Amino acid sequence: MTLPERSNHLIHNRMSSLQIYNSLTRSKDTFEPLIPGLVSMYVCGPTVYGHAHLGHAKSYVSFDVVVRWMRHLGYKVRYVQNITDVGHLTDDADEGEDKIEKQARREMIDPMEIAQSYTRSYFEDMDRLGVMRPNISPTATGHIPEQIELVSRLIEKGHAYESNGNIYFSVESFPGYGRLSGRTDQSALQAGGRVEQRSDKRHPSDFALWKRAEASHLMKWMSPWGEGYPGWHLECSAMAMKYLGETIDIHGGGMENKFPHHDCEIAQSEAATDKPFVRYWMHNNMVTVDGTKMGKSLGNFVTLKELYKSFDPMVIRFFILQSHYRSPLDFSDAAIRASQSGFTKLQETCKRLLDAPAGTGSLDVQSFADKSADALNDDFNTPVAVSVIFEFIKALNSSLDRAEGLSPESAKEALAYLESYAGEVLGILKSRDEIMSQDGAEGGETLEEVMSVLLELRKEARARKDFATSDRIRDLLIDKGIELKDTKEGTTWSKKK
């Protein structure tokens, strides 16, 4: 029985053993979809007012592995990830300026041009990371009628009210508001932050479903309550239920979205339907820089486009997957460079396997496949899954070093394992054609080592103010097709395309 056949033989047992950490129950729960064999999954997508950064990459690479593993197990996954192109205000709650409008005013172009330009940029960056496209990527502006209908249902059921053209959800009408985040003491809550003393809310925790638009507001639509625009929380409920049903299996997003965004989603969805909204809540942790969250609002972010100038996007993906999705990931150029050697070793070992002559030896591939599956079934533990792959690489190289080598059957199983777990599931193995066309086995690593020496010599020259030598090194490298970029974290290099 070959590895793919054995994997198929194990699929049903693997399905029954998948454990997911559910933020709602605060425990690892055995995963069972609402409809056998079908997984409905919704993940909060980006607010498209700037280029994607490493924080976005961590989130969407993490959920990409969730989708990949589910499909590997044999589930059919319907994956929806929204695009927020209206309604997300600068204080992440009910006050401030729309983030996209603010960027549109800054660039002096139409808000829709901002949204569409950065949406294209986002998908370009995700494609290079090997993140599979969602089945559906709905936009908030494309679903205004659905959002208005949801607001109307909530008003009819007594869960929402109008005040000066604004529509608010009444949290007092929904017992258990805040149970996802644990913020259930309504007397201490303020619906995600600041509330003016003269607020038109009945209760400080009430949150906006629909906002009245001032004359100067650029993005607005007619509604039964006058011209306005939807609140940020409303879009996800409307679109998730439209495409996945009133109860969905998995809802994902960042930990910072638990409150107020996801608490508000639960309240407005369950108040409208009288059904549980989400069965498994998943939240990924943040990327940090020196222990501080990376984000556009803090100005400490690095865009993926900038990183791609110095690093292969797949190296960045490899770097991300060495951290569990629920753990923070601390960024530095040095940390990503450390991932480069491991990534290179994986590709080179696969190339060596493809080039290896037929032998007679064997390797227990199935034991590594079992350990990989166990890691991924344990709440998608990618750091352990990666470590198992490198245990396998060590064993594989040892087998290839022996005089008897590997038999064609063992070599076929070894390749199937790497392509299945490192390639299909984790997305960190290049295709056979790319691997076979790469430079000699030592080329990439040798260049890394040479560049490390040259950058250190240039650093020493700059430290002693020998700028002539520093510039000479830079110019010689440019002549060889290698560009340097000096940043406050150090100097990075990249080959010219």
TORTI-31411 format. One record per residue: y, z, x of N, C-alpha, C in turn; residue in three letters. Coordinates in steps of 0.001 Angstrom, whole numbers, plus 500000, padded with zeros to 6 digits. Last residue first. Layout:
YZXYZXYZXala ...
This chain:
541607489575515505540717488749514680540725487307515169lys 541582491648518357542281490684517523541270489857516752lys 540201494907518322540107493515518765540924492638517823lys 542056497916518944541307497029518045541289495637518635ser 542692501405519547542613500006519959541805499212518950trp 544983504198519722543808503516519177543840502062519612thr 546134507198521131546158505748521161544850505180520606thr 547266510023519175546723509399520363546795507890520249gly 548599511098517069547270511642517333546658511092518617glu 550877509615516958551027511008517382549678511663517644lys 549959506420518437550294507289517317550432508716517822thr 549917503158519598550216504545519964550646505315518729asp 547557500741519818548523501322518892548699502786519237lys 546640497668521404546740499128521409547774499566520394leu 544353494930521196545662495507520906545588497028520908glu 542764492470522994542650493850522522544047494432522370ile 542684490012524289542431490060522847542257491452522280gly 543421489953526859541982489879526608541643490017525126lys 546133490374526693545677489069527171544190488857526907asp 546045493057526004546496492086525005546036490686525394ile 545306494131528465544380494209527346544753493223526247leu 547611493630529939546356493017530355545329493026529229leu 549441495246528532549614493796528541548334493068528952asp 548433497885529021548560497368527647548616495849527637arg 548666497987531810547350498126531177547377497533529774ile 551483497745532005550616496746532624549215496781532017arg 552413500068530796552672498785530135551783497678530696asp 551488501915532720551091502025531320551249500689530598ser 552875501080535002551413500990534971550896501031533544thr 555483501613534074555139500270534534553625500072534508ala 555607504304533554555534503406532421555205501965532825phe 554907506990534597554672505724535272554499504652534203asp 555098509594533723556229508693533490556138507406534303lys 552835511024533701553642511144534926554817510166534926arg 551888510255531191552217511661531416553069511854532668ala 551301507573531578552443507923530719552868509372530941arg 549032507858533197550219507157533701551452507521532876ala 547269509148531456547708509845532665548963509202533237glu 546944507089529591547503508376529166548035509153530365lys 545686505174531149547023504888530618547719506169530171arg 543264506480531631544129506130532766545560505863532293leu 542331506585528967542578507837529690543492507579530891glu 542018503905528419542994504675527641543311506000528321leu 539974503265530243541288502639530357542361503417529597leu 537822504841529241538333505051530599539743504496530731val 537512503730526685537785505162526825538378505472528189ser 536816501129527309538108501383526677538486502856526777met 534248501584528352535293501013529211536671501310528635val 532926502575526039533030503403527241534147502913528155glu 533138500401524272533688501702523905533918502562525144glu 531677498517525753533101498306525509533778499606525129leu 529126499683525574529768499530526873531261499337526704thr 528585499527522829528717500849523432529422500763524779glu 528467496734522490529433497537521759529658498876522409gly 526349495948524359527719495451524403528727496347523749gly 523715496544524365524571497540524990526045497170524892glu 522573494390523030522341495741522528523277496755523116ala 524972491682522759523829492362523352523762493806522977gly 526599491186519537526497491063520981525266491805521473asp 525006490076516453525906490921517230525652490731518716gln 523183488702514993524254487900515602525197488734516455ser 521488490579513930520940489658514925522018488842515616met 523210491843512087522627492601513199522153491661514301ile 523763489793510283524853490400511052524320491137512269glu 521160489307509296521901488235509971523026488802510826asp 520518491776508093519736491275509230520508490216510007arg 523534493685507418522458492763507044521724492289508291ser 524026497134508460524450495756508256523248494878507894lys 523942500212506898523196499274507746523652497861507424leu 525061501873505080525569501966506443524796501068507413ile 524318502431502410525262501348502687525821501363504091gly 522543504176501245523713504732501921524744503667502288leu 520793502246499876521275503493499266522552504007499926val 520365499880501452520546499821499992521196501070499420glu 520428501037504284521128499880503743521421499973502262gly 519016503364504656520269503193505387521098502058504799ala 516906502860502713517704504090502709519034503949503447tyr 516056500089503020516108500767501733517090501937501757ser 516131499432505687516897498604504753517040499277503394glu 514420501442506698515821501360507125516657500559506132leu 511996500790505335512620502109505192514099502047505556tyr 511505498196506232511714498424504795512397499769504564ala 511069498702508935512235497903508533512546498117507054leu 508693500155508721509865500760509350511135500026508939ala 506991498256507565507321499472506815508566500141507384glu 506903496393509670507394495980508358507797497197507522lys 505736497933511670507089497411511877507717496994510547ala 503229498331510527504111499479510743505555499035510943ser 502297495646510522502385496402509270503332497584509409glu 502350494911513255503203494201512289503372494974510977pro 502408497955515248501689496872514575502639496162513610ser 504379498677518090504100498876516665503366497676516098leu 503267499624521408504283499177520454503931499524519017gly 501650500291523514501023499652522358502023499176521304glu 503420501507525312502807500224525667502220499513524455ala 506401502846523802505012502946524236504407501559524446arg 508848502258522695508784502443524157507338502462524669asp 508404502286520009508646500986520630508578501062522152leu 508153505050519641507005504174519368507174502820520050ser 510753505840520264509626506344521061508401505466520876ser 512137504574518228512360504149519608511240504629520528asn 511119506081516053510909504636516131511078504141517563leu 512063508653516543510619508415516513510302506936516672ala 514824508095516335514270508676517567512765508411517646lys 514944507179513711515331506286514802514762506779516132ile 514252509524512319513378508357512263513671507402513415phe 516467511060512824515152511541513274514174510370513325glu 518272509457511491518345509514512953517118510191513565phe 517477509885508855517445508519509393517486508550510917ile 518041512594508675516643512156508601516508510740509173val 520834512540508733520113513180509843518641512773509851ser 521364511301506283521731510622507532520954511212508704val 520448513310504564519829511982504518520128511196505788ala 522236515353505196520819515521505515520119514166505516val 524636514158504236524505514574505645523057514757506060pro 524029513618501442524078512523502407524036513003503861thr 522625514795498918522970515405500205522935514350501303asn 522560514727496045523076513625496843523541514106498228phe 521235516988495004522673516823494791523280515838495785asp 518572516247496137519209517561496198520719517383496155asp 517873513638496320517617514305495043518195515705494989asn 518429513234498978519293512597497983519069513177496595leu 516350514748500155517757515048500444518672514474499369ala 514055513465499178514289514878498856515758515250499076asp 514334510958500367514412511074498910514689512518498496ala 513955511697503048515213511066502625515410511214501119ser 511341512645502967512429513565503315513793512999502914lys 509986510273502278509913511442501395511064512411501677asp 510538508691504502511004508260503179511008509422502204ala 509166510155506429510627510076506511511220509617505177phe 506573509731505579507065511107505658508586511132505735ser 506241506952505806506334507558504479506888508980504524gln 505881506312508493507165506009507849507327506784506547val 504355507093511051504286507652509698505644507498509009asp 503293504310512884504338505304512695504287505784511252leu 501124502773515417501532503079514036502608504166514033ser 500347499920517607500610501311517272501057501494515830gly 500120497325518439498985497878517680499235499302517199thr 502600494745518187501749495647518945500616496145518074gly 504831491992518498503767492659517728502903493511518647ala 508064492662519971506813491893519854505767492689519082pro 511256493212518375510073493762519052508847492859518877ala 513505492451517007513155491665518203511801492046518802asp 513697494360515030513557492961514624513095492077515791leu 514073496622516627512882496514515791512631495065515385leu 516581496071517712515423496193518603514118496039517818arg 518094496170515394517983494901516118516770494932517053lys 517848498889514836517321497915513876517150496554514544cys 519175499892517041517753500194516858517121499218515881thr 521755498949516563521020498476517739519525498744517616glu 522515500339514271522434498880514215521585498348515376gln 522396503006515264521595502600514109521417501087514074leu 524303502936517315522897503190517643521973502761516507lys 526656502596515859526202501540516766524723501703517091thr 526769505080514578526679503855513780526134502711514633phe 527069506752516794525903506878515923525683505627515093gly 529541505855517793528334505732518623527068505843517785ser 531351506407515665531126505032516120529820504896516889gln 531772509057515304530819508403514389530464507001514863ser 533738509520517142532432510141517379531364509519516489ala 535830508248515888535267507643517096533895508230517424arg 536362510097513903535818508792513511535209508097514730ile 537321512187515489536136512404514652535518511078514230ala 539590511047516664538471511457517521537189511628516709ala 541293510732514533540755509533515181539533509885516013asp 540444512938511848541113512693513126540526511418513697ser 540053514904508904540303513618509550540932513765510925phe 537521516720507393538746516794508194538897515526509027asp 536473517094504207536273516219505362537562516211506159leu 534872519616502170536054518922502702535687518108503933pro 532045518986500009532640519656501168533890518910501611ser 530795517491498121531478518707497651532112519508498790arg 529594515446499579530714515105498692531465516328498189tyr 529100516292503020528649516323501628529843516081500708his 529581514019505703530060515209504999529552515158503565ser 528729511644506491528246512771507278528776514104506745gln 530050509791505004528754510239504507528130511340505360leu 532348509228506548532469509933505271531136510542504848ile 531241507759508697531961509009508934532026509851507660phe 530341505488507318529377506340508016529984507725508275phe 532831504444506552531857504852505529530828505818506130arg 533821503869509082534525504837508237533594505342507140ile 532014501914509805532065503144510605532766504242509808val 532664499946508009531373500606507842531262501865508705met 535152499029508973535089499789507715533762500518507516pro 535738499537512378534924498800511423534866499624510137asp 539050500447513334537646500794513106537000499824512137phe 541655499563513569541029500192514728539539500408514584ser 542400498475511200542888497815512413542178498332513656lys 541509500205509284540700499009509524541171498240510764tyr 543558502071509109542313502438509788541487501212510155leu 545417500604507597545745501030508955544480501363509739glu 543999500336505240544397499122505960544780499455507399lys 543803502943504373542603502285504868542956501029505655leu 546496505050505497545910504056504602544662503452505236thr 546752508463505779546602507232506549545901506231505657val 549104511057504835547952510197504597547936509034505583phe 551101512878504528550207513032505690548983512131505582asn 552774513073502339553169512202503429552283512291504654gly 552297514376500024552552515212501201552950514384502422leu 551757512357498234552900513221497951553270514092499146ser 549413511257499263550655510494499339551874511398499159lys 547333513477501238547818512909499984549139512193500163gly 544979515750502449545633514469502659546089513913501322met 545366519270502654544918518113501892545711516863502247lys 544993520744505853545853520496504691545408519229503982thr 543483520905508166543256521899507130544092521733505883gly 544242518654509631544553519997510157544475521052509054asp 543852517090506765544423516815508077544906518156508609val 541088516409504551542154517251505083542631516727506438thr 539888515163501517540057514912502947541237515748503411val 538145517219499047539253516436499577539074516100501057met 535147516884496983536191517633497694537144516661498386asn 534241515804493679534207515670495136535376516434495763asn 532416516836490914533729516842491567533584516781493082his 530868516132487835530764516108489291532159516015489910met 529306517299484940530596517080485599530392517155487109trp 527187516234482529527206516645483944528570516281484543tyr 527923515662479897526768516517480129526721517035481572arg 530871515498477936530200515171479197529065516156479431val 531388516210475190531955515008475792531162514568477017phe 529645517208472268529890517426473701530364516122474342pro 531545516620469230530341516448470050530657516809471494lys 533760516297467656532887517450467373531544517312468087asp 535684514363468193534336513928467794533423515050467315thr 538135515566468799538118514345467981536739514042467423ala 537459517693470397538180517976469153538132516769468221ala 536347516350472540535459517129471679536136517515470370glu 538703515112473592537519514331473210536647515087472225ser 540530517165474116540911516113473167539693515293472710gln 538988518842475904539578519343474663539845518215473668ala 538274517157478047537245517822477244537811518214475888ile 540829516440479014539898515424478515538841516040477601glu 541768518933479881542424518271478745541537517169478156cys 540067519398482020540089520355480902540712519719479664asp 540862517231483623539541517219482989539410518255481876his 543669517908484240543218516615483718541886516689482982his 544880520133485386544658520134483937543854518933483413pro 541707520925486616542819521391485785544095520739486281phe 540139519021488006539541519939487026540596520451486059lys 541312517510489982541433517021488607540836517961487565asn 540687518493492421542036518783491939542245518318490505glu 538197517412492884538282518820492471539649519173491915met 538023514059491490538359515014492534538439516428492004gly 535172512957489514536570512941489934536785513955491038gly 532901511923486863533266512333488211534757512252488463gly 530525512497484471531948512242484656532315512784486024his 527526511440482979528205511919484185529669511541484152ile 526829510818480191525995511607481098526797512247482221asp 528789511287477179528371510527478354527606511440479312ile 529411510837473815528850511775474791528328510966475967thr 530471508567472661531184509835472480530653510945473365glu 530381505656474892529968506475473757530657507829473742gly 531297503937476807530088504703477106529587505552475942leu 533611502638476009532599501870476732531283502606476953tyr 535088504511474519535005503120474061533813502405474702lys 534983506854476028534260506804474748534123505378474228met 536566506080478227535182506536478425534396506408477128ala 539024505487476987538250504416477617536793504818477860met 539863507960475922539807506760475080538900505698475688ala 539761509691478159538943509946476973538765508680476148ser 541634508437479847540236508569480267539320508841479082cys 544129508512478467543467507234478763541979507391479069glu 545068511174478275544555510475477097543711509262477452leu 546292512216480489544923512636480188544260511762479125his 548941511138480527547973510772481563546529511078481142trp 550155509923477355550014510945478382548892510573479334gly 551568506662476645550524507685476556550624508727477658pro 554918506166475331553839505816476266552822506955476271tyr 557113504726472845556691505749473788555595505236474701gly 558866504394469811558557503851471130558172504970472097glu 557207506033466975558329505431467686557893504892469038gly 554872506835465924555848507898466189557056507381466955trp 553113504756465772553547505349464502554644506391464686pro 554571502746468444553512503577467889553976504089466531ser 555303500383470983555553500895469637554326501670469160met 555670501343474437555000500595473366555372501210472021trp 556879501024477827556834501679476517556258500731475474lys 558298501249480810556968500995480248556844501754478929met 560939502003481432560526500610481563559217500296480855leu 563508503881479969562112503864480399561595502432480371his 566011504024478911565908503485480273564461503361480755ser 565652505267476457566070503859476480565867503220477854ala 562602507228476629564055507078476635564400505598476740glu 559747507621474646560382506918475758561891506880475579ala 557668510387473985558767509542473512559469508918474723arg 554228510416474717555583510819475093556604509831474533lys 551186511834473699552082510672473613553500511155473880trp 550016514159474485549142513022474201549953511728474193leu 550748516903476541551229515687475880550124514664475710ala 549504520200475742549741519079476663550031517808475884phe 550082523731475595549897522459474914550239521311475871asp 550829526053476879549640525361477382549394524029476708ser 553029527075475454553243526523476797552053525772477362pro 553211525921472115552586526863473043552729526273474441his 554773524005470972554567525255470236554001526339471148arg 557274522221472828555885522593472586555813523893471799lys 559757521565473618559458521346472205557979521581471906asp 561447523901475789560390522939475517560170522795474016ser 563421525387477018563712524791475706562677523726475346arg 562347526057479456562567527133478487562793526571477086gln 559811523731480565561200524146480399561322525224479323glu 557079524296482566557498524058481187558921524584481032val 554922523278485181556239523751484779556536523384483325arg 551419523290484767552569523531485628553801523975484901gly 549265522831483079549356522079484315550645522285485053gly 549784524512480801549448523082480702549697522307481974ala 550056527240481661551196526422481294550872524946481449gln 548472530430481025548477529012481349549768528334480941leu 548272532971480169548705532804481555548832531336481950ala 547344532838477646548625533513477820549175533316479224ser 544809531707477929545926530863477509547287531524477691gln 542441531884480077543424532846479569544694532089479206asp 540801530090481328540681530219479872541660531208479264thr 540066528458483774541379528969483367541419529073481837arg 537816527208484569537772528666484544539087529290484139gly 537579524512484436538280525051485607538175526566485706ser 536129524439482019535662523722483206536289524315484468leu 537570525872480113536306526435480595535763525706481816arg 539907525072478920539994525576480289538669526058480854gly 539264526099475633540068525243476502540184525881477892tyr 537953527722473872537251527350475100538016526398475991gly 539038526409470775538514527543471546537742527061472778pro 541613524712469815540365524359470491539883525539471335phe 544047525349468921543120524817467915541742524538468504ser 545498526011471096545037527133470273544064526674469194glu 546323523599472087545163524220472727544643525407471911val 547288520831470517547395522275470343546167522954470934ser 548831518107472083547564518707471678547758520212471605phe 551777516438470893551107517402471773549774517836471184tyr 553951513779470962552750514308470314552031515209471309ile 557460513320470445556337513573471347555160514106470538asn 559385513250468518558839511978468973557711512100469974gly 559814515991468017560873515162468609560339513853469194asn 556536516485467749557746517262467992558753516388468725ser 553446516518466022554599515776466511555789516705466679glu 550173517691467035551374517745466198552492516951466864tyr 546607518197466793547798517694467469548968517691466497ala 544514519024465265544500519423466675545743518969467441his 544104518153462676544865519380462892544876519880464323gly 543000515741462197542084516882462233542788518200462548lys 545182514020462421544519514158461121543624515393461069glu 545655514221465186546656514709464235546000514969462883ile 543357512993466146543613514398466483544667515006465561leu 543665510389465196542500511197464776542753512675465023arg 545970509613466611546007509703465148544855510557464618ser 544959509558469223546014510513468872546063510710467362val 543183507413468957542667508740469281543693509815468936leu 544983505297468465543993505661467451543443507066467692glu 546326505213470901547076505557469691546120505995468579ile 544207504367472504544809505678472744545625506143471529gln 543662501857471517542607502870471469543189504278471665glu 546140500538472108545697500737470709544624501824470588pro 546113500630475020547108501399474256546658501576472799ile 544620499439477023543937500189475966544912501112475226his 545897498338479141545079497437478330544406498118477165gly 547034500447480461547921499587479669547131498628478786thr 544751501471481779545389502253480714546272501367479841ala 541988499237482321543320499733482640543896500516481468thr 538528499373483342539571499233482324540903499817482790pro 536162498065484780537338498713485377538513498582484403ser 532655498158484671533886497943483904535006498721484606ile 530869498499486741530549497524485695531799497154484909asn 532583498689489952532092499264488690531705498154487718pro 531430497263493042532383497244491922531775497938490707arg 530387499266495781530073498297494735531077498391493589met 531747499486498910531695500163497608531466499114496518val 532115498534501446530791498383500856530632499125499552gly 534624498520502417533842499740502643532415499636502102leu 535571496170501414535302496228502857534498497476503225arg 535938496924498747534946495897499082534579495976500560asp 538079498694498986536765499209498606535659498209498937met 540150496903499668539774497978500590538393498529500272asp 540211495295497360539984494692498679539489495751499669glu 540876497194495433539542496591495405539219495885496722phe 543541497808496280542504498838496178541112498230496232tyr 544883495359496013544755495990497339543629497013497347ser 544801495045493254544131494074494122543880494668495505arg 546401497263492619545018497188492129544218496211492975thr 548815496586493721548062497665494362546630497781493821tyr 549508494453491987549456494259493430548596495326494101ser 549510495652489462548537494608489763548407494357491260gln 551593497581489724550234497971489343549214496911489745ala 553848495980490394553397497083491257551927497387490989ile 553937494408488120553700493764489416553236494802490438glu 554556496304486233553261495651486149552924494913487441met 557201497054486981556088497999487137554716497335487082pro 559021494559488852558489495031487567557318496001487795asp 561034495782491629560238494767490943559668495377489670ile 562172497530493547563010496664492719562230495477492142met 560928499499494893560725498146495408561511497097494627glu 561836501679493349562019501696494807561910500283495381arg 561003500979490830562444501096491081562718501050492583arg 558254501110491280558860499842490874560368499860491118ala 557873503793491789557645502838492874558279501491492553gln 558502504768489232559264505230490393559106504258491554lys 556509503564487694557910503218487468558758503606488675glu 554328504944488747554422503495488939555844503010488695ile 554805507597487999554656507249489418554810505759489669lys 557304508556485759556047507829485912555947507331487354asp 558858511694486539558940510254486350557552509637486504glu 558531514901484803558774514014485925558775512551485529gly 555816516478482989557207516350483400557305515373484566glu 553179517021482416554004516435481361555463516234481742asp 551497516378485372551347516992484047552280516284483073ala 552067515491487903550665515492487493550432516197486163asp 554686515089488410554231516475488584552775516646488135asp 555036512348487931555126512823489315554713514277489492thr 552549511090485592553888511521485985553862512225487337leu 550917508470484439550701509533485431552060509922486001his 551583506324482712551393507663482160551205508791483154gly 549785503485483961550899504043483198550561505494482854val 547538502732485267548743501936485526549900502318484611asp 544581503622486527545738504232485874546987503450486244thr 541550502250485900542744502027486710543922502612485942ile 538239503770485746539504503282485205540538502994486282asn 534986502846485813536014503507486636537360502920486238gln 531689503053484738533063502747484351534017503547485239val 528468501894484860529475502624485622530868502135485246tyr 525381502247483800526623501620483338527769502456483884arg 522312501799485320523552502581485327524693501731484792val 518975502242484872520045501288484619521324502105484483lys 516886503737487380517766503838486214518648502591486086tyr 515451503634489701514979502823488586515817502930487333gly 516324504720492007515289505454491277514766504687490077leu 518376502971492606517181502956493439516017503665492740his 520250503838490769519632502519490583518372502386491421arg 520864506316491917520364506235490542519647504904490309met 521878505474494376520635506234494335520027506202492933trp 524214504072493598523164503388494352521830504134494250arg 525697506125492368525269504954491598524104504250492288val 526045507832494597525429508324493360524885507152492541val 527420506146496327526063506557496686525336507113495462val 529830505997494917529062504777495137527620505111495493asp 530814508534495175530272508155493863529508506830493939phe 531538508342497932530617509376497446529993508980496116ser 533383506260497944532136506095498688531098507098498188val 535361507493496424534664506353495840533424505956496638tyr 536208509756498011535812509880496606534923508721496172ser 536815508635500503535803509691500389535295509787498964lys 538869506802499807537599506327500351536507507369500211ala 540959508468499044540326507598498043538953507145498526his 541458509545501576541041510416500475540391509633499356gly 542396507369503028541066507879503333540555508832502254leu 544103505299500532543997506018501800542602506608501949his 545417502289499094544394503334499129544359503983500512ala 548941501757498562547663501372499135546703502561499193his 550394502555495331550406502462496790549032502069497276gly 549948502881492695551353502745493088551503502703494610tyr 547646503313490653547910502206491577549408502013491836val 545502505875490696546796505530490125547420504546491098thr 541932505189490653543216505452491300544405505198490387pro 539573506696488262540000505758489287541390506068489816gly 537090508927487422538537508718487409538941507827488576cys 534084507591486235534772508233487362536254507905487275val 531229507805484244532667507511484267533288508281485425tyr 528120506606483206528879507307484249530318506830484262met 524964506749481786526367506413481524527238507259482447ser 521824505497482423522813506487482857524203505966482527val 518644505112481012520016504601481053520976505728481417leu 516164506370480842516265505149481628517664504592481775gly 516819507848477713515887507665478821516055506314479512pro 519985509005477114519074507925476706518131507664477873ile 520945511148478593520900511241477134519944510204476560leu 519047511949481563520057511191480815519873511340479311pro 518736514761483395518030514034482348519064513277481534glu 518589516583486345519246515491485625518298514828484636phe 518771520030486630517890518866486650518502517773485790thr 521647521454488205520857521218487007519970519983487189asp 523090523918490038522371522657490156521444522526488962lys 526095525288488514524742525392489058524162523996489238ser 528265525383486778528368525988488115526991526240488725arg 528489524064484458527560525202484449527607525990485751thr 530476522237485300530638522972484051529735524203484006leu 529635520994487598530814521863487678531003522703486421ser 526443520749488621527258520537487434528429521514487466asn 524732519151491039525584520326490832526558520007489711tyr 521590517829490178523024517570490317523785518875490120ile 518411516741491187519262517888490865520725517528491134gln 515509515014490373516918514881490763517720516076490270leu 512893514962489546513280516009490483514732515934490928ser 512305512840487932512236514164487312512706515269488236ser 512495510704489745513457510829488648513487512257488112met 510213511124491327511540511275491911512597511468490810arg 508163510485489567508275511852490062509651512116490629asn 508762507759489260508802508646488095508896510113488516his 508488506659491935509754506665491201509780507686490071ile 506237506312493444506806507659493395508022507769492476leu 505666503645493322504642504558492820505216505965492626his 507838502631494689507747502414493245506754503376492611asn 507027503454497247508268503979496667508258503812495161ser 504744501947497599504598503404497530505848504028496915arg 505917499409497677504956499721496617504793501227496465glu 507567499663499973508168499422498659507216499749497512pro 505408500200501922506421501201501582507096500922500242leu 502155499031500725503356498960501545504363500009501095thr 498803500000500856500000500000500000501242500000500888met 
